Amino acid sequence: MINLKINGKPVAVEEGTTVLQAARKANIDIPSLCYNDDLPAWASCGICIVRMEGTARMLRACCTKVTEGMSIITHDPEITKARRTVLELILSNHPQECLSCTRNNKCELQKLAAEFGLTSQRFENYIIDRPVDDSNGSIVFDRNKCISCGRCVEVCQQVQKVNAIEYQGRGGKTVIGPAALVELEDSPCIRCGQCAAHCPVGAIYEHSALDEVQAGLSNPDLVSVVQIAPAVRVALGEEFGMKPGDISTKKIYAALRRIGFKYIFDTNWSADLTIMEEGNEFISRFVNHGGEIPLFTSCCPAWVDYAEKNCHDLLPNLSSAKSPQQMMGAMIKNYWAGKISVAPEKIFSVSIMPCTAKKYESKRDPSMQSSGTQDVDLVLTTRELAKLIKMYGINFNNLEEEEADSPLGPYSGAGTIFGVTGGVMEAALRTAYAVITGKELGNVNFMEARGLKDVKEAKIDINGTEVRIAIVNQLGNVEPVLEKVRQAKAAGAEPPYHFIEVMACRGGCIAGGGQPYGATDEVRKMRIDGLYTDDERSVIRCSHKNEAVIQAYDEYLGKPLGERAHRLLHTHYTERELYK
């Protein structure tokens, strides 16, 4: 332990702790802008400056490690004046468009300006007018609002390791964007939205579909249907003062009905359907040698986008099963449309997702139009749904709970854990065990699949058969796993794994690019616990036991991997280049 003083108060912290972290442990708030718990500190903004007591020496708290006996002053008139000047300089290059900005009331720069009482402009406003990049349909890049804090670059390069954006130019001419300033659509961007989730201002945000959703709801010729993803139910409440992880599923159903959606379905149902297809696909490949092993999961559209651009040699290893969003879209406009005798083009199908890449996935290729029209018409993020609820004047916390509609609403515990890292793997193993052995599991919890470890590896014994699994938590951790697979292939050796789950965002969908801002590992753990609680409370905890899914197979699909199931619920992958 290191002993120091902060504002005269003795503090003891572990060696390696920064001054910023030590101050937080002492309940002292040092302002920061470029710093984020997920990212390496790199002292870009200078707002977190502190002073060594008895000297004029200023330190940047985010990247200065504590030392034995140091005495730090975090607030005094000189420090406050310096921080205020830094903020004024940043604001002099920032548009004054707070009321129309997507981050209004959720902007870290706006919050700091208010805390420092910046009600007037001391420096002349100078903005280089740059065009807004809305080319990829998921992420919008407004460089005029960029403060060059570097968070987006750090998360793209160091955390996701996609390298879609970088710094270009120097000093006041610095611009952040793809190499050679091509558009995002033409770059390696995988639309995961982690740049938007980590941006402190309104420079990067999701492409909004709010106006289009309201237009669809107002069209009397359309039958409106909506689905909500697993991770939404443990995060949306944060926008209304609830704790991360609080389960608000039935309040969400109620809110969506008040907004005007006629039918409410749950993506957890189609997560169960995905397990029936993907789980049986794994068994077909692993037991019956009907395809490439290892099998990679395909539920994460950002991972699929990455694979199509970076893993041409491994595309045959990706599961052909569509994601739960797209399976639900196909079932709504084919199976359910037939049940209510409505033409697919008369159905207005919307999904609420924690992920910005889902906007892209809904129109990724012609297989997403199994009904002859786009199966999922529009995608809203969790943040967009919160805006819509507030726009409609709904008191979310006081809503009476309501149920989803049948037959595409009931779900198992396996369906709900799709939203966490390791959840798809655990759900698949619950069903794979039953199909392979003909027996039901006594304990359906696969603890080996749980947690925030970067890569989880395990050997699962299924009735004497060893299944080697790997779970990649966060896209930046995928390459070492891919390299192991490639090396085994090249050597003609036994594959290191049989089944691999990849989720692009840390913690899984619970911290997707469209979730409420401010995800830290503490918040992620709370959201994860919420989904596991939902699983534990479920009467049925295995996908193959969901009666509504069984009904869909009996009435319409036939059998898993059958002709109709394959036509509606499966897709294919295309080799694409990193840069167009």
Long-range contacts (C-beta under 8 A, 24 or more apart in sequence): 2-66, 2-67, 2-68, 3-68, 3-69, 4-66, 4-67, 4-68, 4-69, 4-70, 4-71, 4-72, 5-53, 5-70, 5-71, 5-72, 6-71, 6-72, 6-74, 7-72, 7-73, 7-74, 7-75, 8-71, 13-66, 15-66, 16-65, 17-65, 17-66, 18-61, 18-62, 18-63, 18-64, 18-65, 18-66, 19-50, 19-59, 19-61, 19-62, 19-64, 19-65, 19-66, 19-72, 20-48, 20-61, 20-62, 22-66, 22-72, 23-50, 23-61, 23-72, 23-74, 28-74, 30-61, 30-74, 31-83, 31-112, 31-115, 32-61, 32-62, 33-90, 33-108, 33-109, 33-112, 33-147, 33-149, 33-200, 34-62, 34-149, 34-150, 34-151, 34-200, 35-62, 36-151, 36-154, 36-155, 36-198, 37-520, 37-521, 38-155, 38-159, 38-198, 38-506, 38-519, 38-520, 39-151, 39-154, 39-155, 39-158, 39-159, 39-198, 40-154, 40-158, 42-150, 42-154, 44-148, 44-149, 44-150, 45-86, 45-90, 45-147, 45-149, 46-86, 47-83, 47-86, 47-87, 47-112, 49-79, 49-82, 49-83, 50-74, 50-79, 51-76, 51-78, 51-79, 58-82, 80-116, 83-116, 84-116, 84-118, 87-112, 87-113, 87-116, 87-118, 88-118, 88-121, 88-122, 88-123, 89-123, 90-147, 91-118, 91-121, 91-123, 92-121, 92-123, 92-124, 92-125, 92-126, 93-125, 93-126, 93-127, 93-147, 93-172, 94-127, 94-145, 94-147, 94-201, 95-127, 95-144, 95-145, 96-121, 96-125, 97-145, 101-145, 101-201, 101-202, 102-202, 102-205, 102-208, 103-201, 103-202, 103-205, 104-202, 106-517, 107-200, 107-201, 107-202, 108-200, 108-201, 109-147, 109-200, 109-201, 110-201, 130-175, 133-177, 133-183, 133-184, 134-207, 135-183, 135-184, 135-185, 135-186, 136-183, 136-184, 136-185, 136-189, 136-191, 136-360, 137-185, 137-207, 137-359, 137-360, 137-363, 138-191, 138-193, 138-206, 138-207, 138-356, 138-357, 138-359, 138-360, 139-184, 139-189, 139-191, 139-193, 139-195, 139-196, 139-204, 139-205, 139-206, 139-207, 139-356, 139-513, 140-204, 140-205, 140-206, 140-207, 141-177, 141-184, 141-203, 141-204, 142-202, 142-203, 142-204, 142-205, 143-175, 143-176, 143-177, 143-203, 144-203, 145-201, 145-202, 145-203, 146-176, 146-201, 146-203, 147-200, 147-201, 147-203, 148-174, 148-176, 149-200, 150-176, 151-195, 151-198, 151-199, 151-200, 152-176, 152-195, 152-196, 152-198, 152-199, 152-203, 152-204, 154-198, 155-194, 155-195, 155-197, 155-198, 156-194, 156-195, 158-476, 159-194, 159-474, 159-476, 159-506, 160-190, 160-192, 160-194, 160-474, 160-475, 160-476, 160-504, 161-475, 161-476, 161-479, 162-188, 162-189, 162-190, 162-192, 162-306, 162-475, 163-188, 164-188, 164-189, 164-190, 165-189, 165-195, 179-579, 182-579, 182-580, 185-580, 186-579, 186-580, 187-578, 187-579, 188-309, 188-310, 188-578, 188-579, 190-302, 190-303, 190-305, 190-306, 190-309, 190-357, 190-475, 190-504, 191-301, 191-302, 191-305, 191-356, 191-357, 191-359, 191-360, 191-513, 192-302, 192-355, 192-356, 192-357, 192-475, 192-504, 192-505, 192-512, 192-513, 193-355, 193-356, 193-357, 193-381, 193-512, 193-513, 193-514, 194-504, 194-505, 194-513, 195-513, 196-356, 196-513, 197-511, 197-512, 197-513, 197-515, 197-517, 197-519, 206-356, 206-359, 206-381, 206-383, 206-384, 206-513, 206-514, 207-356, 207-359, 208-384, 209-359, 209-378, 209-379, 209-380, 209-384, 210-380, 210-384, 210-387, 210-388, 210-391, 212-378, 213-350, 213-378, 213-380, 213-388, 216-348, 216-350, 216-377, 216-378, 217-259, 217-260, 217-261, 217-348, 219-348, 221-346, 222-346, 222-347, 222-348, 223-262, 223-263, 223-340, 223-342, 223-346, 223-347, 223-348, 224-260, 224-261, 224-262, 224-263, 224-348, 224-350, 225-261, 225-262, 225-263, 225-264, 225-265, 225-332, 225-336, 225-347, 225-348, 225-349, 225-350, 226-256, 226-261, 226-263, 226-264, 226-265, 226-349, 226-350, 226-351, 226-352, 227-265, 227-266, 227-267, 227-270, 227-325, 227-328, 227-329, 227-332, 227-349, 227-350, 227-351, 227-352, 227-408, 228-252, 228-253, 228-256, 228-264, 228-266, 228-267, 228-351, 228-352, 229-267, 229-324, 229-325, 229-351, 229-352, 229-353, 229-354, 229-355, 229-358, 229-419, 229-509, 230-267, 230-268, 230-271, 230-415, 230-416, 230-417, 230-418, 230-419, 230-423, 230-509, 230-531, 231-354, 231-382, 231-419, 231-420, 231-508, 231-509, 231-510, 231-512, 231-515, 231-527, 231-531, 232-352, 232-353, 232-354, 232-382, 232-385, 233-416, 233-530, 233-531, 233-534, 234-419, 234-510, 234-526, 234-527, 234-530, 234-531, 234-534, 235-354, 235-382, 235-510, 235-515, 235-516, 235-527, 236-382, 236-385, 236-386, 236-516, 237-396, 238-516, 238-518, 239-382, 239-383, 239-386, 239-389, 239-390, 239-396, 239-516, 240-386, 240-389, 240-396, 240-397, 241-397, 242-397, 243-526, 244-523, 244-526, 244-527, 244-530, 245-526, 245-527, 245-528, 245-529, 245-530, 245-533, 246-530, 247-530, 247-533, 247-534, 248-396, 249-534, 250-401, 250-402, 250-403, 251-396, 251-397, 251-399, 251-401, 252-352, 252-385, 253-401, 253-402, 253-403, 253-404, 254-399, 254-400, 254-401, 254-402, 255-389, 255-394, 255-396, 255-399, 256-352, 257-402, 258-392, 258-394, 258-399, 259-388, 259-389, 259-392, 259-394, 261-350, 263-405, 264-402, 264-404, 264-405, 264-409, 265-328, 265-332, 265-404, 265-405, 265-408, 265-409, 266-404, 266-408, 266-409, 266-410, 266-411, 266-415, 267-324, 267-325, 267-328, 267-351, 268-324, 268-411, 268-412, 268-415, 268-416, 268-418, 269-328, 269-408, 269-409, 269-410, 269-411, 269-415, 269-546, 269-548, 269-549, 270-324, 270-325, 270-327, 270-328, 270-331, 270-408, 270-415, 271-324, 271-411, 271-414, 271-415, 271-416, 271-418, 271-427, 271-543, 272-411, 272-412, 272-414, 272-415, 272-543, 272-546, 272-549, 273-324, 273-327, 273-328, 273-331, 273-543, 273-549, 273-552, 273-569, 274-299, 274-321, 274-322, 274-323, 274-324, 274-327, 274-418, 274-569, 275-414, 275-415, 275-424, 275-427, 275-428, 275-430, 275-431, 275-543, 275-544, 276-431, 276-543, 276-544, 276-549, 276-553, 276-560, 277-321, 277-327, 277-560, 277-561, 277-565, 277-569, 277-570, 278-319, 278-321, 278-424, 278-428, 279-428, 279-431, 279-432, 279-435, 279-543, 279-544, 279-560, 280-435, 280-560, 280-561, 281-319, 281-320, 281-321, 281-561, 282-319, 282-428, 282-432, 282-498, 282-499, 283-432, 283-435, 283-436, 284-561, 286-467, 286-498, 286-499, 287-436, 291-316, 292-316, 292-317, 293-317, 293-495, 293-498, 294-470, 294-485, 294-495, 294-496, 294-497, 294-498, 294-499, 294-500, 295-319, 295-498, 295-499, 295-500, 296-500, 296-501, 296-502, 297-424, 297-425, 297-428, 297-499, 297-500, 297-501, 297-502, 298-322, 298-323, 298-571, 299-323, 299-324, 299-418, 299-424, 300-355, 300-357, 300-502, 300-503, 300-504, 300-509, 301-355, 301-357, 301-358, 301-360, 301-361, 301-364, 302-355, 302-357, 302-475, 302-504, 302-505, 303-475, 303-478, 303-502, 303-503, 303-504, 304-361, 304-364, 304-573, 305-357, 305-360, 306-475, 306-478, 306-504, 307-573, 308-573, 308-574, 308-575, 308-576, 309-576, 309-577, 309-578, 310-578, 311-482, 312-575, 313-486, 313-489, 314-482, 314-485, 314-486, 315-573, 315-575, 317-485, 318-573, 320-566, 320-570, 320-571, 320-572, 321-569, 321-570, 321-571, 322-367, 322-368, 322-569, 322-570, 322-571, 323-358, 323-361, 324-415, 324-418, 325-351, 325-353, 325-358, 325-361, 325-362, 325-376, 325-379, 326-361, 326-362, 326-368, 326-375, 326-376, 326-571, 327-568, 327-569, 328-376, 328-408, 329-362, 329-368, 329-374, 329-375, 329-376, 330-370, 330-371, 330-375, 330-568, 330-569, 331-408, 331-552, 331-568, 332-375, 332-408, 333-370, 333-371, 333-373, 333-375, 334-370, 334-371, 334-556, 334-568, 335-552, 335-555, 335-556, 335-557, 336-407, 336-408, 337-371, 338-556, 339-407, 344-371, 344-372, 344-373, 345-372, 345-373, 348-377, 349-375, 349-376, 349-377, 349-378, 350-376, 350-377, 350-378, 350-379, 350-380, 351-376, 351-378, 351-379, 351-380, 352-379, 352-380, 352-381, 352-382, 352-385, 353-379, 353-380, 353-381, 353-382, 353-512, 353-514, 354-381, 354-382, 354-419, 354-509, 354-510, 354-511, 354-512, 354-513, 354-514, 354-515, 355-381, 355-505, 355-509, 355-512, 355-513, 355-514, 356-381, 356-512, 356-513, 356-514, 357-504, 357-513, 358-514, 364-571, 365-571, 365-572, 365-574, 367-570, 367-571, 367-572, 368-571, 370-567, 370-568, 381-512, 381-513, 381-514, 381-515, 382-512, 382-514, 382-515, 382-516, 383-514, 383-515, 383-516, 383-517, 384-514, 386-516, 406-548, 407-548, 407-551, 407-552, 408-548, 409-548, 410-546, 410-547, 410-548, 411-538, 411-546, 412-538, 412-540, 412-541, 412-542, 412-543, 412-545, 412-546, 413-444, 413-534, 413-535, 413-536, 413-537, 413-538, 413-540, 413-541, 413-542, 414-444, 414-535, 414-541, 414-542, 414-543, 415-543, 415-546, 416-531, 416-534, 416-535, 416-538, 417-531, 417-532, 417-534, 417-535, 418-509, 419-508, 419-509, 419-510, 419-527, 419-531, 420-450, 420-507, 420-508, 420-509, 420-510, 420-527, 420-528, 420-531, 420-532, 421-451, 421-452, 421-471, 421-473, 421-501, 421-503, 421-506, 421-507, 421-508, 421-528, 422-446, 422-449, 422-450, 422-451, 422-456, 422-471, 422-473, 422-501, 422-508, 423-449, 423-508, 423-531, 424-501, 424-503, 425-449, 425-469, 425-471, 425-499, 425-501, 426-450, 427-543, 428-499, 429-460, 429-462, 429-467, 429-469, 430-541, 430-542, 430-543, 431-542, 431-543, 431-544, 432-462, 432-467, 433-462, 433-463, 434-542, 434-544, 435-544, 436-462, 436-463, 436-465, 437-462, 437-463, 439-463, 440-542, 441-542, 444-541, 444-542, 449-501, 450-532, 452-506, 452-507, 452-521, 452-524, 452-525, 452-528, 455-480, 455-481, 457-497, 467-498, 467-499, 468-495, 468-496, 468-497, 468-498, 468-499, 469-497, 469-498, 469-499, 469-500, 469-501, 470-496, 470-497, 470-499, 470-500, 470-501, 471-500, 471-501, 472-500, 472-501, 472-502, 472-503, 473-503, 473-506, 473-507, 473-508, 474-503, 474-504, 474-505, 474-506, 475-502, 475-504, 475-505, 478-502
